[in-house]
């Protein structure tokens, strides 16, 4: 009985330890504070889509590192058991001793049915060599390099999405803070209206309007909180974290700045230098073109150059006069190499179908040539689109900077207007509606400035991706230098 109690106590203790560890893990997640770099690091290590791309790259790496194994001989061991369709028999004369006349022998005729089942064992080894095989090794290496660029593009796209969503969360949080300020302002105005009504300085209608304004803001606050929660859930999914993880984001910048000092004096040279080579999509497509060109070369070498094949085989047959079902297969005397034997062969050959354009092989060459032409057209189109994207992003950044300067002045004017209106309302010189309108104008001005800042940061991120420079280069002057 005591032993059973000890076992139960031990089991309970283990459950408590597991529960404590689980709670510690949950607490660690719930207290997570992320910077942009930490968020990117989480996504790169834990994002499932990126992990799939990483596995694909590993497959290509193994293929490239073992491409030489096609020059190893192909060895095969085979065993064949065959049954004749018709029965065979043999006849002849067999020597017999003659009593008293040793060593002289006589002969007697004999006849016997041969077994219908025969067993043959073979070992075959072949080694092929051609110029197409040499080029295929280079093709495997180019495919691996292209796979690395594809993985790098996927990684950069994940980082781009993480950074932009990071900024979007900060914008919504700032918007929520502004809305909370407006809500607290509305509550304070309602309290002032209640006090003025109690003192006989304002009608009951003004008090009711102030209370209605407070209640009308509650749905907007709830909707914004729900949107922020959904966005955080999607952000956690990209980072490879549970959707309900509670985390905080560090601010990107302490001041709202719209610095465009990185703009070059000559925009055309700037676009030409980066737009044709820096973007990950362009680098990936160029690598794919190089790979397809190598595949095309290997295909043409296979069609227009001969191949060499070295072969060696050896075989043995179970004694044909013995029934394989009635005799031991593992007795050496029951096998003979004279029936099958072996050979060493040296073959030189060439495909004739590859010389004709209307054959399947000829159409394969035409298809790969057409594929190369399509990819060259796509590359030219992508270069033009990237140049236009960079041009538009720089123009958008400059426009945003100019608009932000105007909007900053508008925020200051709206703040001054609200302060003066509220002061006049306290003195009984303005009605509640004027205060409410001034507060709404101030909130809209602040939100517009924050939206411009959010658009500015995201355009910077898109421009850095299009230029192929590390994220943060255009914002961080030290990194840019």
Residue pairs with C-beta under 8 A, 6 or more apart in sequence:
29 241
29 242
29 245
29 246
29 247
30 245
30 246
31 246
32 245
32 246
32 247
32 248
33 247
33 248
33 249
33 250
34 42
34 247
34 248
34 249
34 250
35 249
35 250
36 162
36 163
36 166
36 250
36 252
39 162
39 163
39 166
39 235
39 239
39 249
40 158
40 159
40 162
40 163
40 471
42 239
42 240
42 241
43 50
43 158
43 159
43 162
43 238
43 239
43 240
44 50
44 155
44 158
44 159
45 240
46 239
46 240
46 241
47 158
47 238
47 239
47 240
48 240
49 154
49 158
50 151
50 154
50 155
50 158
53 150
53 151
53 154
53 155
54 151
56 147
56 150
56 151
57 144
57 147
57 148
57 150
57 151
60 140
60 143
60 144
60 146
60 147
61 144
61 147
63 140
63 143
63 144
64 140
64 141
64 143
64 144
67 136
67 137
67 140
67 141
68 137
70 133
70 136
70 137
71 127
71 129
71 133
72 127
73 125
73 126
73 127
74 125
74 126
74 127
74 128
75 123
75 124
75 125
76 123
76 124
76 125
77 121
77 122
77 123
78 121
78 122
78 124
79 119
79 120
79 121
79 122
80 119
80 120
80 121
80 122
81 117
81 118
81 119
81 120
81 324
82 117
82 118
82 120
83 116
83 117
83 118
84 116
84 118
87 113
87 114
87 116
88 113
88 114
88 116
89 111
89 112
89 113
89 114
90 111
90 112
90 114
90 321
91 109
91 110
91 111
91 112
92 109
92 110
93 107
93 108
93 109
93 110
94 107
94 108
94 109
94 110
95 105
95 106
95 107
96 105
96 106
96 107
96 108
97 105
97 106
98 104
98 105
98 106
112 321
114 320
114 321
115 320
115 321
115 322
115 323
115 324
117 323
117 324
117 325
118 317
118 318
118 320
118 324
119 317
119 318
119 324
119 329
120 315
120 316
120 317
120 318
120 339
120 340
121 315
121 316
121 317
121 335
122 313
122 314
122 315
122 340
123 313
123 314
123 315
124 311
124 312
124 313
125 311
125 312
125 313
126 309
126 310
126 311
126 312
127 309
127 310
127 311
128 307
128 308
128 309
129 307
129 308
129 309
129 310
130 301
130 302
130 305
130 306
130 307
130 308
131 301
131 305
132 298
132 299
132 301
132 302
132 305
132 307
135 294
135 297
135 298
135 301
136 298
138 294
139 291
139 294
139 295
139 298
142 287
142 290
142 291
142 294
143 291
145 287
145 290
146 284
146 287
146 288
146 290
146 291
149 280
149 283
149 284
149 287
150 284
152 280
153 280
153 281
153 283
153 284
156 280
156 465
156 471
157 280
157 465
158 238
159 471
160 461
160 462
160 465
160 471
161 238
162 235
162 238
162 239
163 461
163 471
164 458
164 461
165 231
165 234
165 235
165 238
166 235
166 249
166 252
167 252
167 454
167 457
167 458
167 461
168 231
168 454
168 458
169 228
169 231
169 232
169 235
169 249
170 249
170 251
170 252
170 454
171 450
171 451
171 453
171 454
172 224
172 227
172 228
172 231
173 228
173 249
174 450
175 224
175 447
175 450
176 221
176 224
176 225
176 228
178 443
178 446
178 447
178 450
179 217
179 220
179 221
179 224
179 443
180 221
181 443
182 217
182 439
182 440
182 443
183 214
183 217
183 218
183 221
185 439
186 210
186 213
186 214
186 217
186 436
186 439
187 214
189 210
189 213
189 432
189 435
189 436
189 439
190 207
190 210
190 211
190 213
190 214
192 210
192 425
192 426
193 202
193 206
193 207
193 209
193 210
193 211
193 432
194 207
194 210
196 202
196 206
196 207
196 428
197 203
197 204
197 206
197 207
201 428
202 432
206 431
206 432
209 432
209 433
209 436
210 432
213 436
232 247
233 243
233 244
236 242
236 243
236 244
236 245
236 247
237 243
241 247
252 457
256 404
256 449
256 450
256 453
258 400
258 401
258 404
258 405
258 452
258 453
258 456
259 475
260 397
260 398
260 401
261 477
262 474
262 477
262 480
263 394
263 397
263 398
264 270
267 391
267 394
270 390
271 387
271 390
271 391
272 387
274 390
274 466
274 467
274 468
274 469
275 383
275 386
275 387
275 389
275 390
275 466
275 467
276 282
276 383
276 386
276 387
277 283
277 468
278 466
278 467
278 468
278 469
279 382
279 386
279 465
279 466
279 467
279 468
280 465
280 468
281 382
281 386
282 379
282 382
282 383
282 386
283 468
285 375
285 378
285 379
285 382
286 379
288 375
289 372
289 375
289 376
289 379
292 368
292 371
292 372
292 375
293 372
295 368
296 365
296 368
296 369
296 372
299 364
299 365
299 368
300 365
302 351
302 354
303 351
303 354
303 355
303 361
303 362
303 365
304 354
304 355
305 350
306 348
306 349
306 350
307 348
307 349
307 350
308 346
308 347
308 348
309 345
309 346
309 347
309 348
309 349
310 345
310 346
310 347
311 343
311 344
311 345
311 346
311 347
312 342
312 343
312 344
312 345
313 342
313 343
314 337
314 341
314 342
315 337
315 340
315 341
315 342
316 335
316 336
316 337
316 339
316 340
317 335
317 336
317 339
317 340
318 324
318 327
318 329
318 334
318 335
319 327
319 334
319 335
319 336
320 339
322 334
327 334
328 334
351 361
353 359
353 360
353 361
353 362
354 361
354 362
356 362
357 363
357 365
357 366
386 466
389 462
389 466
390 463
390 466
390 467
393 459
393 462
393 463
393 466
394 463
396 455
396 459
397 456
397 459
397 460
397 463
400 452
400 455
400 456
400 459
401 456
403 452
404 449
404 452
404 453
404 456
407 445
407 448
407 449
407 452
408 449
410 445
410 448
410 449
411 442
411 445
411 446
411 449
414 438
414 441
414 442
414 444
414 445
414 446
415 442
417 438
417 441
417 442
418 435
418 438
418 439
418 441
418 442
421 430
421 434
421 435
421 438
422 435
422 438
424 430
424 434
425 431
425 432
425 434
425 435
457 475
460 474
460 475
461 471
463 474
464 470
464 471
464 472
464 473
464 474
465 471
470 479
472 479
473 479
473 480
474 480
